Amino acid sequence: MNNSPRQTPLPASPPATLPEETPRRTRRVIVRRASAEEEAAPRQRSGGGGCARVVIALALIAAALIAVLILSTQITLGGLASGLTTLLAPGPAQITVVPSQTIVNSIQPMGQLVSISVQLAKADIEVSISQGLLGASSFSTSHVAQGTIEAGIDLTRLSVSDVAYDAASGTYTVTLPPAQLTGCHVDYIRQYAYSGTILPVDRDQARQLAEYTAVIEFRDDALESGILNRAEEQARLVFANLVGALTGRKTEIVFNRAVQLPLPPSCEPDPPGNWSYDPATQTWTQPE
């Protein structure tokens, strides 16, 4: 007898069935190739922003360097201009003057005692020249001039009869010619403040007229200021001391007012070129 436990048969299992398949969800990816313009746009935006940042950074660095340089060396605008001038013109100017032969025009003996000299200056001597068709070549320029007017005694007019001695009083009397202008000169003249046409013109004509005007006005101003009286005072003092020192006698100096002396050529120059002056209209004219 079989004592093994009785096995209870398992119930028959239903046939195995597969679970229903769950429908799969599909995902579609659409790949679209960007156009050339769309590809370039981001790069341009990115590149432009980068360049701007680089420029700003460089500008800030340059500004900082300039600020440090100004604070450390205290550079002014004048110093910057001077430095620029030094950079453009590093060395001194070199000037070459070629001398020419000296020609002696004339020799004239002088017997004048120049007892006084006056220095004069005049600015804003304006010369306006109207010329050309409808004044197309008209121009004007201003001048500044400095000159010297001299006065004294012409000793060539002295003679033995001009010296007299009074034995009773022990006095020498010397009669001198009156004082006169001995020289009128323009030492310096410069043109400035040009205005008018851009056509080529002869500005030296204006300078010559300005120089002539300066000589005449210097002469008249010196005469009005009493240059001849002061010249006679100086001459009286010089001759009285000279004769007194030579003779040991009292000396008197008198002037012969009856003598009329002409002006020297330098004090009465001829108008430049063939220009002529009309006092009524106060204009210069030149015949064609």
C-alpha positions, 0 to 999 in steps of 0.5 A: 500500500502506497502511503505517499500523500495523495496528490490533488490534481491541479485544475486545468489552466485556461489556455494562455492568452497574450495581452492585447498590444497597446497601440504605439504612439509615433513622433514625427520629427521634421527636419528643415534646412535653414536658408542661407539668409537665416544661417547668416543672420545669427552670425551677423547679430552675434558678430556685430555685438562682439565688435561693438563690445571690442570697440567700446573696450578699446575706447575705454582703455584709450580714455583711461590711458589719456587720463593717466597721461594728462594727470601725470604730465599735466599736458595742456592744449598748448603743450599738445600743439607744441608737441605736434609742431615739434613733431612736424618741424623737428629741426630749426629752419635753415635759411640761405642768403646769397649776397650780391655786389654793392654798387656805389651810386653817389658820394655826397659830403655832409655838413649837418648837425643832427640835433634831434631824432624822433621815432614815430609809428602808425598803424591801419594805413589802409590802401584800396585799389579799384581796377579791372572790369567792374572792379573785378581785380579790386583789393585792399590791404592795411599797413603798419609802419615805423619811421624816423624824422631827423632835424638839425642845422646845415653847417655848410651855410656858415661863413666867417661873417656869421661869427662876431666878437664884441670886445667890450663885453667879451662875447662871441655871437654866432648866427646859425641858419634855422633848424630844418628837417635833415631826413625822413625815413620809413624804417619798417612797413608790413602789410596785413589784413588782405581783402578783395579778389582772388585774381593775381594783383600787384600788392607791392603797389599798395605798399609803395603808396602806403610807404609814401603816405607814411613818410608824408604823415610822419613829416607833418606830425613831427613839424606840428609837434615842434621838432624844429624848435627842439632842434634849435634848442639842442643846437644852441646848447651844443654850439655855446658849449663848443665855442665857449670851451674853445675861446673861454669867452661868453657865447651867444647863439642866434638864428637867422629867421630870414633864410628859407630852407627847402626840404630834403628829398627824403622828406619830400619824395616823389609819388611812386610810379606814375600815380597822382593824388587828387586832394579834392577826392582824396584818391590816387589815379594812374593813367592807363 
